[in-house]
Amino acid sequence: MNFLLKVHDSPYYNQGMTTTPILYTKLYIPPLRPSLVARSRLTERLNQGLPGKLTLISASTGFGKTTLVSHWLTSCERQVAWLSLDEADNDSTRFMTYLFAALQSVGASSMEEGLIGLFKSPQPPPIESILAALIQGITTISDPFVLVLDDYHVIHDRQIDHALGYLIEHMPPQMHIVMATRTDPRLSLARLRARGQLTELRAADLRFNSSETTEFLSRETGLSLTAEHISALETRTEGWAAGLQLAAISMQGSSDISSFIESFTGSHRFITDYLMEEVLAQQPEYVQNFLLGTSILDRLCGPLCDAVLSRETDPDHAGPSTGQDTLEYLERANLFLVPLDHERCWYRYHHLFADFLRQRLPEYRQNSYHLRASSWYEEHGLAIEAFHHAVFARDIDRAVHLAEGDGMPLLFRGAVVPVMNWLESLPGKEMDARPSLCVMYASGLLMRGQMSGVEEKLSAAEQVLQAAGQNDKARDLIGHIASIRATVAVSRHQAEVIMAESRRALEYLHPDNLPVRTATIWTLGYAYQLLGDRAGAGKAYAEALSNSQRIGHIMITIMATLGLGIIQESDNQLHAAAETYRLVLDMAGDPPLPAACEAYLGLARLSYEWNDLEGAQELGQRSVELAQQLEQADRVVAGELFLARIKLALGEVSSAAYILAKADQIARQHNFDHQLPRIAAAHVTLLLRQGELKAAAQLAQKHELHLAKARLHLAQGDTTAALSVLMLLRNKAQEKQLHDETLKVMVLQAAVLYVHGDKLAAVKILTEALTMAEPSGFLRIFLDEGSDIERLLCETAAHGIMKVYVGKLLSAFQGEGLKSQVLAPSDHSDRAVQAATLIEPLSGRELEVLRLIAEGLSNLEISERLHIALTTVKGHNRIIFDKLQVSRRTEAVARARALGLL
């Protein structure tokens, strides 16, 4: 039987202070008292609930929930993963990390380290993003098992509630969850109850009955209690396990049992206060001091207790000499100490007892104890824990020092929530007086995607820095401010601002400040990209990616990888770009971070180019959905523009016009002026499709849309003017090595030359364009130019040029439903003629699936590659087989090759 208890997200330390790098440990179940073993009525209820999904043990504190579960598990034949929760676990990243580790302890696989790494990123993903991987990993566990969530009442993060509800709804049948909690969880209990999937044990079930109370008190106290004594205690405690146990401990030091029982009355809260005082008062002074001083700790080990009490230790006392000795004494004395491992290294106090002790510890002593704990944790490399105690000690300077970190700020280590909570709790005067806090707060806002408020904090920091002298720390802060401003400018696509602020940041940042310098190198790359310097952008992205991977800056790793994908796409390396975009989505999780909207949009553009309009629209819509989660970002407009492009390709002109109008409204409402020329270019294409040449000319002239002007000249029949414009555009694109722009211009140039009557020149340029386009499988760049290119392709086929690729393009034109205005020569592209024999051409998505089938991918692998459901892949297979008139995958591949489709 496997028990796993989350103890700490940091290594343990043994008594001799040699480190043992273990993040998780087997749960130590203390020997059960015989009286508890007798509660067979409850263990039977637990066994009966195993076929369901959830067993809920819900009652107020002290009803023996944890003890009952631990007793039951000693006879349970299932494997067990035990997760003990505390307030710190309201961080969804922390919660899911421990949950993953717990499930791994019972045999779950597929828990990839890359996904785990996302949890500690500066902007961790939503908790739902890992549920698919989590459930997939659970399915690999062959034997039935139980997951125990102990003290779930401390969880108040609704995101965790939602994720757990989803897990319960979809978890495999070999899994069963047992939840011990003081309050009902925010789950759909009524639905589970109606389905018969919920077993409930509540206070009425957990109360000790008469026989259980008799057995418990007799064995606990060793006293000869009368039936009247036991009955009175049962009545007054109402079977409350903690009350009975506290009564048993207190009675052992009482000379008059009858008087004690008579005075044992009142509500549970008053009973607890009274008994706690009686227990504490009966302990030696050194034990009382130890209990009070160490009560500030969530977890206790001997060396840590020694550090906290170092100035309080009395060498002359007669008790244990070390903290470890005292802990073992407290355990033997049953003084509410819970061991957390087999080695008796780490412990915790019973929650009620710890609360009681903390209430009685003077505040001034609490602060000093917290500071000592903070120092101990820092010395042992546990920065987050050290920060936690510095905050409780109200030592702002120390908290700042720890939050800034040694080489990597806590904000970049997955501690955004605790750091921001602390900053927001500080008085305004403290924040304003410390520029480093203002910068830290602005950085946290940026990581949350909350642009509003960032500049206000940066300006406040600058005012303080200007009044003070410039030392190394001040210069580094000035550089950090510039880096944040560069990142804000990235969302606004302000190339000059990004460039200026990035260079200023790199000038001022300390050479050792690698996290911020790495982020700045990425922003510099984005500025190069905006300015058309793709070589410079690629170099900067590669450097940022290398640095971020080395130091573990996952967010910059994602953004730099995304940048490299965009550069690959711009260089016409479409297949490489697709793999890069998919890598971004793998890192971002499922559902992904909002920043992954650009990866979805990139995959959508590639699917469009490969003539998979259905897939492109699906990916484009997903991009828009994610972009809507970003604050003050124009990615929604970019996504809507792309969707309008798809509507035009489908011939749905009115739908395209509606989407363009919506995109224009959003851009003007949010002052996304840089998007207006792109919207205008799409609108010109729409107007040309509608024959509105005058309106198209006005719009193209207003926004200086040169490529649109060339298309307008062609539509007006002025091929000479069109060729003049295109020659200038091509020269400029080739000079700047803008490969995507060059290809786009060449395709249109070939079409214009053909209409101009210079067929040989047209075929020559089209051949050059085909040579550039064929390796990446470009389709739409030709299809979107319409019938002029179709006729020219027929002319090209007549010369026997690139038969397979030309045949594929002509087949795609046939699928478009475009009719050639001239008859193709009888000897043009044999493969194109064969493709034309299909009853119905394959769609873009079907061609993509067919290519992956030819590569030998299984249906599951295809679904993962294309990010579509397995059932959708199977549906595409059936349609492909019907259209090719085959019945097997091998026949489909052979038939497609014969038709020139592969």
N, C-alpha and C positions, 0 to 999 in steps of 0.2 A: 504494500500500500504506500503510495507516494504522497507526501504532504509537502506543499510549498508555501512558505509565508514570505510576503514582501516585508523585509526588515528595514532596508535603507537603500537609497540609490547611490551608495558609496561603499567602499571596502570596509570589512570588519577589521578590528585590531585585537590581537590576543593580549593576554596579560603582560607579556614581555615587550609589547609594542612593535613586534615584527609584523609587517603587513601580510595579509592573506587576501589576494584580490578575488573575493567571492561576492557577487552581487545578491545572491539568493541562497537560502539555507533551508534544510529540512525543518519542518515545524516540529518543535518538541511538544508532545502532548503529556502534561503532567499525569502522574498516576491517579487514577480515579478512585474516589472514595466509594467503598462498598454500598453506601446508602444511595448513591446516584445510579449504580448499576441496577438497582431494583426498579428503576423507572421504565420498565419494559413496555408499558402502555404507550409511552411516547416514541420509543425506538421502533415499535411496530408501526405506528403512524408514519414515521419517516420511511420505513421500508415500503409501505403501501404507496407512497407518493412517487417512487422512482420511475414508474412508467410515464409519468407526466413530464412537464417541462420545468416547473418551478415549485419548490417548497419554500414557503414564506413563514419564517418564525419571527413574529412581530409582537413585541411587548416592551414595556418600559425597562429602565436599567435594573439590573440585579435579579432578573427572573431566570438566570441560568441558561441563557440561549447558547452561548459559546460552549459551556461545559456539556450541555446536552448533545450538541453536534459532535464534539470531540469524542464523547462516550460512544455515540452511535457508530462513528467511523471505525472504531476498533473492531467492530464485528461486520462492517460492510465489506463485501467482496470486490467492490469497485475501486479503481484507482481514484485518488483524490488530489485536487489542486486547491490549496487554501490561500485566500488573499485577505489579509487583515488590513482594514482601511483606517485612515485618519484624515484630519482636515486638509492636510497638504495634498491629498489625492484628488481634490477638486480641480486640479490642473488636468485637463483631458489628456495631454501628452503623457504626463506621469502615470495616470491611471491605465492607459492603454499599453504603455511599455511594460508595466508589471503584469497586466493581464496576459500579454503575449508570452512573457517568461513563464508564468504559471502554467499556461497550456502546453508550452514546450516541455515542461517537466513530466507531463503525462503522455508525451509522444507526438505532439502536434508538429508537423513539418511545414515547409513552405513559408516560414517566417523570415523573409529576406532581410539581410542586414541593411540594404539600401533604404528599405521602407522604415526600419527602426531608426535609421539615422535622421529621417525627416522629423521625428518627434523632437529632436534637440536643435532644430533649425531656428534661426531668428524669427521666422514667421511660420510656426508649425501649422500643419494642415488641420482642417476640421476633423473631428473624431470619426465622422462617418466615412472618411476617405480610406480607412483601413479595414472596414467591416468585411468587404468582399474577400480580402486576403485572409482575414481572421477566420471566417467561416470555411474558406477553402482549406486552411491549415487544420481546422478541427475535423474535417472529413477524413483526414489521413490517420486519425487515431482509431485503431482497430477495436480496442476493448471499451466497454461502457465505462464512463468515469463521472465523477461529481466535482463540480466547481463550487467552492464555498466562498461567499462574499460576506465577511464578518464585519459588523458595525457599519452597514451600508447607510445608516441614518446620517452619518457625517457628510455624505455626498449631497450637495445642493446645486451642483452644476447641471442644468437641464440638458445640456448637450450630451453629458454622460448618460442621463436617464433615457434620452432618445435613442442613443446608440445601444444601450442595454436592451431596451424594448425591441429594437430591430433584431438584435442577436437572439433573443428569446423566440421571436416570431419565426426566424429562419434557421435556427440551430439544428444540427443533425440529431437523429434519434438516440445515438449513443451518449449524448451529453445530458446531464441534469444539473440544474442550478439550485443550490440551497442558499437562501439569503437570511441572515440574522440582522435584525434592525429594531430600533426603538420606535420608529414611526413607519407608517405604510409608505412604500416607494411610489413615485409618480409614474406608475406603469398601468397598462390596461388590464387591471386585475379582474374587472367584471367580465371581460371577454375571455380571459383564460379560465375563469371560474365556470362560465357557461359552456366552455368546450371540454370541461373535465380535465384540464391540464394544470390545475393549481391545487396544491395541498397547503392548508393553513394551520399553523399552531399559534395560538394567541395567548394572552395573559390567563384566560380561564383554563386553558389546557396546561399551561406551564406551572400553575400553582401546585404546591405540594398538598396532597391529600393527607388524611389523618395517619394512615399507615406509613407513608413516606416521611412525614414530619417526625413521627415517633422514632423511626429507624435513624433518621438523620441526626436528631438531637442526642439520641443515646450514644451513637458512635462518635459524634463530634466532641461532646463534652465529657464523656466518661462519667457523668454524674447520674445518680439514681433519681431521675425526675418522675414525679407522679403523673398519673393520667390527667389530673387537673392542670398541672404545670404545662404539659404538652398541649393540651386543648386550648389553654389561654394564649400560649405563644402562637399557635396556629391561627386562632381567631384574630389576634392583634396584628399579625404580619400578613394575614390573608394569603398564606402560602408563599409569600415573597422569599425567594431563595436567599438573596443577599441579606435581607432582614434576619432570617433565621441564622445565617452564618455569623453575622455581626453579634447577634444575641448569644450564640454559642461561645464566641471568643470572650465576650465581656463577662459571661456567667462564670468562667473559669477563675476569675479574680474576685468574685463576689462571695461574701460569707453568708449572705441572706438571700437565697434564691427567690423565695416567695416575695420579698419586698422588691427585688429587682423586677420580677415579672409584673408586679402590680404597677410599677412606675413605667413600664415599657408600653407607652401608648402614644397616640398622635399620628399625624400623616407621615408618609414615607420620608418627606424632606426633613422633618423634625427628628424622626427616628435616626436617620442617617447622621445628622449633625451631632446628636447626643452620643451615639455609639462611636463615631469617629473620635470625639473628644475623649471618651473613656478609653479607647484603644491607645490613642497617642499618649495620654497621660500616664499610662501604665508602663511605657517604655523608658529605658535609661536615657539620660540626657544626651549622650553621644548619638544614640539612635534617633532621637527626636531631631537633633541638629542635622543629621545626615538626611533624614526624610524631607525635612523642610528645604534644605539647600539644593538637593537633587531633584526636587519636584518640578523645577523649571525645564527639565529635560524630557523630550518625547521618547528618547531611547537612552538607556543607561549601560555603561560598561565600566569596569573597575578603574582604568586609567582616566577616563573622562570624569568620573566622580571625584577622583583624587585632585584633578586639575581645578574643578569647580570649587572644592572645599579646601584647597591648599592652605589658605590663610586662616581657616577655621579649625584645622586639625589640632587636637590636644594630645600631645605625645604621652601624657601621663594617664589618659583614661584606660580603663581596664578592658575595653572592648577590642574588637578586631583591629588589626593594625593597618589594613589597606581597604580601599574601596571595594575590591573584589571580595575580600573576606566578609565585609559588611553585607554585600548583596547576597552572598550565600547564606548568611545568618538570617536575613530577612525572608529568604525563600523558605528556609526550614521552619521559621516561625509563622508561616502563612500570613505574612503582613502585606497581602495584596500585591505581591510581586509576581509578574508573569514572565517566565523564561522564554526567550525567543529562539534558542538554538540548543543543540545537544551539548555543546561545549561549555555551557553556563558562562558565555561571554557577554551576550547582550540580553537586556531585560527591559521591561516597561512596568510602570505602576498600573494597577487597576484604575480605570478612568475616573471613577467616583473618588477614589482615594487621592489621586493626583489633584483633582479639582479642589478637594477639601484642603490639602496641604498648601496649594498655591494661594488660597484665600487667606491663609494665616501667615504667610510669609510677607514681611514688610516690604514696601515697594523699593526702598533704597537698597535693601539687600538683594532683591530680585535683579536690579540693574547690574550690580557688581557680579552676581553669579552668571548672568547672561554674557557679560563681557568676558569672563574667564572661559565660558563654554565657546564663545566665538573665537577666542585666541587658540584654543585647543583644536577646534575644527580647521582653522586656517593653517596651523602648523602641520596638519595631516592632509592637506590638499583638498579639503572638503569646503569649497568656497561658498556654495549655496547654503549649506547649513550654518557656516560662519556668518553669512549675511543675515540669515534668519534671526540669529541671536543678537546681532548688532542692532537690528531694527527693534527688537523687544527691549533692548537696553537703552533705546532712544539716543544712541551715539551716532549722530549724523555723519561726523567725519569718518568714523570707521565704516559705516554702511556705504558711504561714497567710495572709500578705498576698495572695499570688497566688490561693489557693483561694477567698478571700472575694471577690475580683474587684473591678472598678471598676463598680459599678452592677448587675452580674449575676454571682453566684457561679458557680464552675466546675461545681458540682453541677447548676445549672440550664442548663448549656450542653452537656449530653451527656457530661460527664466524671465521672459517678457512679462508674464502675469504678475509674479511677486514683486518685481522691480517697479512696474508701473503702479501697482497698488500702493506700494510704499511712497512713491513720489507724489501720488495724488492725495496721500494722507498728510503730507507735510504742510505746515503753515506757509502762506504765500511769501512772507518775508524771508523765510529760510531758503525757499526756492530762488527768489529774486537776488539774494545776496551771494549765491553760489553759481557762477556761470556753468560749471561742469554739470550741475543738476539740470539746468535749463536745456543744455545740449543733449543730455541723456534722455530727458523727457521728449524732446523733439524727435530724437532717434527712435524712441519707442512708438510715438505716434506714426512715424513713417512706416515702421514695421507692421503696424496695425492697418495700414492703408488709409489712415485718417490725415489727409493733407491740411485740413483746416486746423489752425492752432500751431502749426510747425513754425511758420515765420515769426509769429509773436514771441515764441520762446527763444528763437535764434537772435532776434533783435535785443531781447532782454539780456541775453548772455553777452552780446557785443558791447552793450553799454557799460557793463561792469568791467569787461576786459579793457576797454579804452581808458578807463579811469585808473587802471593798475598798470604796473610795468610789465614788459614782455619777458617772461622767462621761457624755458623749454615747454613747461606745461601749458602756459598761455598760448604759445605758438601752436602747439598741438591742437588745442581747442579751436583756435581760429581755422586751422586746417579742417577739423571735423565739421565745423559750421559750413565751410565752403563745400565739403563733400555732400552734406545733407541738401544744400541748395542745388547742387548739381543733380542730385537724384530727383528732387521735386521738378526741376526743369526737364528731366527725361519724360515725365508724364505729360509734359506740355510740348514736347518735341522742339524745344528751343535750342538749336544747335550751338549758337554763339554763346549763350548763357552757360550751357553745359560745359563747353570747352573752356571758357574763362574760369568758372568756378572749380572745375576739375584740376586745372593747372595750378590755381591758387592753393587748392587743397594739397596737392603733391609737394608744393613748395614749402608749406608750413607743417605738414604732418611729420611727426617724429618717425625716423626710419624703422623703429621697432613696432610701430602701430600698424601691423600687417592687416588686421581685419578691415580697418577703414581705408587703408591704401588700396587694398584689393577691390573693395567696392568702388573706389574712385577710378581705378583703371578700367573697370567695366563701364562706368558712365562716360569715360573718355572714348571708349570704343563706340558707344552709341552715338556720340557726337560725330565721330569720323563717318559712321554709317549714314547719318543724316546729310552730311556734306558730300556724300558720294565717294569718299575715300575708302573703298571696301578693303583694300589691302591693309590700310592702317587700322580699320575696324577689326578685321580678322586677327591681326597681330595682338591687339589689345584684348580681345575676347579670349584668345588662347592663353595669354599671360594671366588674366583674371581667373580663368578656369583652373590652370595649374596651381596657382596660389590658393584658391578657395578649397580645392581638393586636399591640399597639403595641410591646411589649418582647420579643416572641417566646417567651412562657412557654406552651408548647404544652399542658402538662398542665392548667393552669388554663383554657386555651381549651376543652379537651374537657369539663372538669367544669362550667364555666359554661354552655356550650351545652346540656349534658345537663340542667342545672337549668332553663333556659328551656323546654326541651321538656316537662318535668314540669309547669311552670306552665301551658303551653299546653294540655296534656291536662286539667289540673284546671279550666281555664276552658272546657272543652268544645270546644276548637279542635282536633279530632282530626286533620284533614288536615295542619294546620300542624305539629302535634306529630310526626306521622309523618315529615314532611320533616326536621324537626330531629333526630330520632333517627337517621335514615339519614345525616345529615351527620356525626353523632358516629361512626358506624361507618366512614364513609369516612376520617375523621381517624385512627381507631384502627387501621386496617389490617385485613388478612384473612389469618390469624386475628387477632383484635383483642386489645388490652390487656385484662387481667382487669376493669379499671374499666368497660369497655364492657358488662358484664353488665346494667347498668341500662338501657342503650339497647335491648338485646335484649328485656328484660322489658317495657319501654314499648311496643315494637312488638308484642309478644305480646298485651298488654292491648288494643291497638287492633284487632289481627286478631280477637281474641275478640269485641269489641264489634261488629265488622262481620260476625260469625257465621262467620268462617273458623276453625273449630275445629281443623282439621288444621294450618293454618299457625301458629296460636297455640301449639299444643302443640310444634311443631318449634322455634319461637323460644324458648318457655319452657324447653325442655330445653337449648338452647344457652346460655341465661342461667345456668342452674344449673351447667353444666360450667365456664363461666368463673368463676363465683362461688366455686367450690371451690378456685381458685388464690389467693384472697384469705385473708389470715391474720386471724383474730379479727373477721370480718365476718358480718353476719346475712343477707347477700343469698341464701345458699342456702335459708334458711327462707322468704324472700319468694318465691323461685322455686317451691319445693315447694307453698306455699299456692296459688299460681296454677294449678299443674298439677292440684291437687285440685279446684279450681273447674271446670276443663275436664272432669274425670271426672264431676262431678255433672251438668254440662250434657249429657254424653253418656249419662247414666243409669247410669253404672258406679259405683254407690254403694259397693260393697265396695272397689274400687280407690281411691276417694276417701278412704274411712276409713283405709286402710293408709297413704296418703301423709300424711294429717293426723297420724296417730300418729307417723310418722317425723319430721315437722316439729316436733311437740311435744317429742319426745325430744332433738333437736338444740338447740332453744331452751333447754330446761332444763339440758342438759349444759353449754352455753356461757354460761348466765346472760343470755340475750337476753330479759329479762323484758318489754320493750316489745312483743315479738311475740306474747306470750301472749293478749292480748285479740283480736288478729286471728285467731289460731288458734281461739279460742273462738267467734268469730263464724261462722267457716266450719263449725265443729262443730255449732253451733245449726242452721244451714241443713241440714246432713246429718240431724240428728235430726228436724227437721220433715218432711223428705222421707220418713223412716222411720216417722213417726207417733208418735215418742217425745216427747210434749208435756211431760211432767213433767220429764224430764231436760233438755230444752231450756230450760224455765223456770228451773230451778236454775242452769244455766250462764249464761244471759242476766242473771240477777239478780246473780250473783257478780261478773261483769265489767262490769256496768252498760252492757249493750249495748242502747241504746234502740231502734234500728231493728229489732233482732232481737225486742225485746219487742213492737213493733207487729205484726210478722208472727205472733208467737205469739198475740197477742190475736185476730188475724184467723182463725188456725187454730182457736182455741177458740170462734169465733163471737161474740166480744165486740167488735163493730165500733166501738161508742162509745168504749171504752178505747183502741182502736187509733187512732181519729181524734184523740183528745186528745193522745196521744204524738206523732203525726205533725205536728199543728199547731205544737207547741212546737219540734220539730226543724226544721220549715220556716222558722219565724220566725228561729230562731238562725242557720240557714245563709244566709238572705237578708241578715240583718244583717251577717254577716261576709263577704258576697259570695263564698260558697263555691258556685260555680255547679254543680260536679259533684254535690255533696251535695244541693243544691236540686232538681236534676232527678231524682235517685234517689228522694227523698222524695215528689215530686209524682206520679211514676208509681205508687208504692205507695198514695199517698193517693187517687188516682183509682180504683184497684182496690177499695179498702176502701169508698169512697162508693158504688160500683156494687153491691157486696154488701149494703151498708147500705140500699139501695133508693132512694137519691137519684141517679137516672140523669142528670138535667140537670146537677147539680153535678159529677158524675163526668165527663161529656162535656166540660164547660167546662174542668176542670183538665187532663184528658187533652189537650185541644186546645192548651192553653198548653204542656204538656210536649212535644207533637209539634212545635210551632213552634220550641221551643228545640233539639230533637234533630235535626230534619230537615237543617239545613245540614251537619252532620258525619256524617249517615248512621247514627245509633244504631240498633241492632237488639236486641242481647242485653239491654239494660236493660229492654226490654219483654218479650222472650221469657222471661226468667228469672222473671217474675212469674206465668207460667202461664196457665191457662184463664180466669181472671177478667179479665185484660187482653185476651185474645182475644175474649171475648164483648163487652167494652166497645168494642173496635175495630170489631166488626161494628155495634154501636149507633152509633158515630161515623160509619162509612161510610154508614149509613142517612140521616144528615143531610147527606151530600155534602161532608164536611169533608176537605180534603187528600187527595183521592182517590188520587193516585199514591203518596204515602208510605204511606198506610194500606193500599193494595193490596200494596205491597211487604212490609209487616209481616205481613199475613195470609198471603201466599205463604210467608214464612219460617216462620210458625206451622205451615202445612201440611207444610213440610219437616221440622219438629220431630216430626211424627207425633202432634201433640196434636189431639184431636177436640173440637170445640166442643160444649158441652152444650145449646146452643140453636141453632135454624136461623137463619141470617142472613136479613135481609129481602131480597126479590127484587131490589131496586134498589141493593143496597150495592156500592160500588166496582166499576165495570165492569172496571177493569184487574185487580183481584184475581181476578175470575171468569175473565178470560182467562188469568191466570197459572196458575190451577188446572187449565187444560186440558193442561198439560205432563204427559207420561207419568211423568217423574221430576223433581222440583225440583232446581235447581242448588245445589251446596254453597256454603258461604261463600267458599272459595278460588276456586271456579269463577266466582262473581259478581265477585270482585275482579279476576280475569284478564279477565273480560268487560268490566268498566269500563275497564281499561287498553287493551283492544283498541279500544273505542269512542273513546278519546282519541287513537288513531292510533299507539300504540307498537308497535314491532316485537317479535318473540319475544325477541330478544336484550335489548332494552331492558326488557321485562317481567321477564326473569330477573334482571337487575341491580337493578331496582326492588324486587322482592320477595325478593331474596337466595335464589333457588332455581335449580336447574340448568336449562339450556336444554331438555334432553330432558323435564323435568317440565312445562315450559310447553307444549311440543308435545303432551304427553299430555293436559293439561287442555283444550287446543283441540279435540282429537278428541272428548272426552267432551261438551264444550259443544255442538259441532255435532250430535252424536247426539241429545242431549236436546232441542235446539231444532229438530231435523229440518231442518238446512240443510247446505250443503257449503262455503260460503265465509265469510270474515270479515265482508264487507259485509252478507250475508244474515243472519248471526248478530246483528249490531248492530240491523238493521232489525226483526227478529223480537223481540228483547229489548225494544226501545222500544215495540213494539205491545203487549207483555205487561206493560208497566209495570215491567220489571226494571231499567231504566236511567233 
